Amino acid sequence: MSKRIRKPVKKEKDFSEQIIKILSQSANKAFNYKQIGAKLELDDTQSRNQIIKDLKILASQNKIIESEPGKYLIKAESKEYYEGKIDMTGRKTAYFVCAELEEDVFIPTNNLNHALDKDIVKVYVYNRRKGKRPEGEVIEVIERHKTDFVGVIDIQKNFSFVSTANPKMYTDIFIPKDKIGEAEQGDVVLVHIEDWPSRADSPFGAVIKVLGKPGEHDTEIHAILAEYGLPAEFPIEVETFAQKIDTSIEESEIANRRDMRDTLTFTIDPKDAKDFDDALSFKKLENGNYEIGIHIADVSYYLEEGSILDDEAYQRATSVYLVDRVVPMLPEVLSNFACSLRPNEEKYTFSAIFEITDKCEVVNQWFGRTVIYSDQRFAYEEAQYIIETKDNTIPEEISITGSSYVVSDEIVAATLKMDELAKIFRRKRMNDGAISFDKVEVKFNLNEEGEPEGVYFKVSKDANHLIEEFMLLANKKVAEFIGKQKKTFIYRIHDEPNADKLIALQTVIAKFGYKIDLRSKDDISKSLNSLLSEVVGTKEQNLVDTLTIRTMSKAKYSTDNIGHYGLAFDYYSHFTSPIRRYPDVMVHRLLQFYLDGGKSVDEDTYEAKCLHSSTMEGLATQAERDSIKYMQVKYMQDHKDQEFLGVISGVTEWGIFVEIIENKCEGMVRIRDIKDDYYSFDEKQYALVGASSHKLLQLGDEIYVNVKNADLVKKQLDFNFLRRIEEPVK
């Protein structure tokens, strides 16, 4: 007897898992059954009924929430969307930096979705897999960091592209035919990004300025300024406004000021300086103490708050010191004339005047507006000559007048006494834990066309330290005076070094036989000072100086006073350079306002101004560095056949960085160009290791190189590896 075949019972389909997946992917967003059906691409009645049933069951099990009748959602257990900043690498990938997240989030190229370096973005952070670094995707660009870029234009028949030298700018900029302006093939141009259509690979832009031909001196300098959004000149209306300012010295104004014209006063500045914003006065008092005045150009007297000139100065926030020129914060009529404390001229100043004992104790202080008469202008070299020789006859070879001249005995005595006091101040600072950064500065001898003919190094000597110590005293005491009144003020703050960076520094310097004591704040500052003095004159000095500076936090402006670690001061501000720094102008205004009995000003307003000033200072510093790099490349271009001894200053998986000892120019030797062996990167040893010879090329090694390529546009040097120092010439 045959078995009866039973019809199988049609099993109802369960959509629960798919529903949970859909709702999880859009956490906190409510869906109805139709929307879920559409997501699953189901529109038959049976499936819809099953979806409605599954939704009801899941809600009863508390796996999902019915937020309103017929609408369901899953609440996000953790936040998946974050706002923060993009940090591009040089390899077209990026990291997302967000204060809410412990780790930076990796963003692959295909997930950048038109975000550029330093843009403020919204990012979706994927669920992390165990042992994997977090990854994310840019969902929205909230704010562009910059929309103007410098690059070289490539003009085709119907359109153009602009490619930048910036390694963090990963895309060309598309320029439609009608937006080229006056640009010609191969010009360096400034372009503005106008749009980036969702499906376009490149942003759309327009040429707003032609800067010139690549490699030409002026072109590259203007390109550096344009890259950082720094203006090369003043608008006509600002220049016109400045020209109309009354810069005469009036008896009626003198009457409102402390008259210091009869007190011995002089300036010490670089020999090529045009703006002298500080002067020192000296008087011996009957009680044996000394009255020393630090007199600062009274810029705020001429700079009317809220005027177009003031707005321009605020926007610039700082002068920019490039290798071959200064881009001033203020027009020349103020910076080089009215506010410049030139010799044998009466000038309005804002002063900090101290009564100081022989042991450098400040027993009295006074702050306020003054009028001075400078008796003498010195270059640092001239003041240094007086300090070293105690001679009052300045020899012709260092004289800024071009011939030998005699300095009065009174000024010589004042210089020597102030040098003596400055050394005591400096010693006290170091004992209190200040860090002594006397980093070697690279300078260039330029010909009349601004081309580099030679390289030299600027080293701070006693005359530099003399000025430095009295400026520090004024800055410190002004900040202390207001800070102790608990009124809103602009401080220059500097946080403690980052612990991880100190450990990394320790790892590197250990290769040269140095060490840092990391036990306490005092031990760290003492051992850093000891390290910096130990390396003076060694081949690794510049490398160690640079690495040590990188461990430090960046100094910045803030209304929130946390003190200044590097100087070991509890209170510090910038008061002494209002010609070239806008924060100093604000400090002068606030100080006068409080001296007149004003109440504390709004903190938030001034904190925003501090942030702007710090940002502009950062851009100016980057531009200054780029101008030095440019000059170094230009200089090396003319020395292609020369052999140079260099020190390995960095090691990476793709090659070694080499800094030439005699001129501090740095370039790269690529790993594929080292022919004596096959090398691979050993991270632990900071070295390249030869496969067959096992020889090392490591941090601090001395090697001979010559120039392979000098790229002026990218400001980049490539070297050929010739040999190690111990190897004979082939």
HELIX and SHEET records of a PDB file:
HELIX    1   1 SER A   16  GLN A   25  1                                  10    
HELIX    2   2 TYR A   33  LEU A   40  1                                   8    
HELIX    3   3 THR A   45  SER A   60  1                                  16    
HELIX    4   4 THR A  109  ASN A  111  5                                   3    
HELIX    5   5 LYS A  177  LYS A  179  5                                   3    
HELIX    6   6 HIS A  217  GLU A  227  1                                  11    
HELIX    7   7 ILE A  236  GLN A  243  1                                   8    
HELIX    8   8 GLU A  251  ILE A  254  1                                   4    
HELIX    9   9 VAL A  299  TYR A  302  1                                   4    
HELIX   10  10 ILE A  308  ARG A  316  1                                   9    
HELIX   11  11 GLU A  332  GLU A  332  1                                   1    
HELIX   12  12 VAL A  333  ALA A  338  3                                   6    
HELIX   13  13 TYR A  380  THR A  389  1                                  10    
HELIX   14  14 ASP A  409  ASN A  431  1                                  23    
HELIX   15  15 ASP A  462  GLY A  483  1                                  22    
HELIX   16  16 ALA A  499  ILE A  509  1                                  11    
HELIX   17  17 ALA A  510  PHE A  512  5                                   3    
HELIX   18  18 LYS A  521  GLU A  534  1                                  14    
HELIX   19  19 GLN A  541  THR A  551  1                                  11    
HELIX   20  20 TYR A  582  LEU A  595  1                                  14    
HELIX   21  21 GLU A  603  GLN A  637  1                                  35    
HELIX   22  22 ILE A  671  ASP A  673  5                                   3    
SHEET    1   A 2 ILE A  65  GLU A  68  0                                        
SHEET    2   A 2 LYS A  71  LEU A  73 -1                                        
SHEET    1   B 5 VAL A 105  ILE A 107  0                                        
SHEET    2   B 5 ALA A  94  VAL A  97 -1                                        
SHEET    3   B 5 TYR A  81  MET A  88 -1                                        
SHEET    4   B 5 ILE A 120  VAL A 125 -1                                        
SHEET    5   B 5 GLY A 136  GLU A 143 -1                                        
SHEET    1   C 5 ILE A 173  PRO A 176  0                                        
SHEET    2   C 5 PHE A 159  SER A 163 -1                                        
SHEET    3   C 5 ASP A 148  ILE A 155 -1                                        
SHEET    4   C 5 VAL A 188  ASP A 195 -1                                        
SHEET    5   C 5 PHE A 204  GLY A 212 -1                                        
SHEET    1   D 7 ARG A 258  ASP A 259  0                                        
SHEET    2   D 7 VAL A 362  TYR A 373  1                                        
SHEET    3   D 7 GLU A 346  ILE A 356 -1                                        
SHEET    4   D 7 TYR A 290  ALA A 297 -1                                        
SHEET    5   D 7 ASP A 278  LYS A 284 -1                                        
SHEET    6   D 7 LEU A 264  ASP A 269 -1                                        
SHEET    7   D 7 GLN A 376  ALA A 379  1                                        
SHEET    1   E 2 VAL A 320  TYR A 321  0                                        
SHEET    2   E 2 VAL A 326  VAL A 327 -1                                        
SHEET    1   F 2 THR A 393  ILE A 394  0                                        
SHEET    2   F 2 TYR A 405  VAL A 406 -1                                        
SHEET    1   G 2 GLU A 441  LEU A 446  0                                        
SHEET    2   G 2 PRO A 452  LYS A 458 -1                                        
SHEET    1   H 2 TYR A 491  ILE A 493  0                                        
SHEET    2   H 2 LYS A 556  SER A 558 -1                                        
SHEET    1   I 5 GLU A 666  ARG A 670  0                                        
SHEET    2   I 5 GLY A 655  ILE A 660 -1                                        
SHEET    3   I 5 PHE A 644  THR A 652 -1                                        
SHEET    4   I 5 GLU A 702  ASP A 711 -1                                        
SHEET    5   I 5 GLN A 716  ARG A 724 -1                                        
SHEET    1   J 3 TYR A 679  ASP A 682  0                                        
SHEET    2   J 3 ALA A 687  GLY A 690 -1                                        
SHEET    3   J 3 LEU A 696  GLN A 698 -1                                        
END                                                                             
